[in-house]
Amino acid sequence: QTTEGIYQSTLTWFHALGERIQIGEEVLAAAEADLADLARQAQENTTDPLLPQRVRDMQTAKDEFERRLHDLR
């Protein structure tokens, strides 16, 4: 490939990466909102013993996704 071709390929890749990061940030914001709702439900509903575990599982998944998103940035 020519230098111009390599530059264009890199630029295309860079823009695609930026789009994926933006989408990831939107997904992360939605996950944080869902997690807050679930945590509130777990505090209000003490009859369901699985809700606190679901909150912990969701928090763990959100944290892992956030680390991966940080790596992309």
Secondary structure as GFF3:
##gff-version 3
##sequence-region A 1 73
A	DSSP	alpha_helix	3	44	.	.	.	ID=ss1
A	DSSP	alpha_helix	51	72	.	.	.	ID=ss2
###
